Amino acid sequence: MSDQAGLSDQYRMASPWPPFVALGIPIAELGILFGVFVVAVGGLLLFCGSVTGMLREAGYVKTAWRPLVVFAVLLFAIGGVLAFTEVNLVARGYAIITTGAVLALAGIGGELFVPKREPV
C-alpha cells in the first residue's frame, strides 16, 4: 500500500502556470490603472499566455494558438470600448488593443506556420 494513493510517477505533480497567472493579473492592472503602456501590455500578455498554457495543459484545447486569437478578440472589444467611446481612456485602450494585436499575430502565425504534432 502506498501512502499517496492515486498518484503516479507518470504524471507531473504541479503546473508551472498558476504563478504566472497570479503575476499577470496585478501587473496588467497596475499598467492599465496608471496608464503605463509597456507594463499593461506585458501584464496582459503574461496573463493571456498563461491561461492559454493552462488550457492546453489541461487538455481543453488541442493547440495553444486558437485560444490566443479568442483572447485577442476579447481584448480588441475591451480596448475599443475604452479608446473609442465616451469613456475616453485612450492610452489604456490602445495598450489593450496592442496586446490584442500581438496575440492575434501570435495565434494566426502559430496556426499557419508551426507544424502540427502527432498525439503521443
Disulfide bonds with the S-S distance in Angstrom:
none
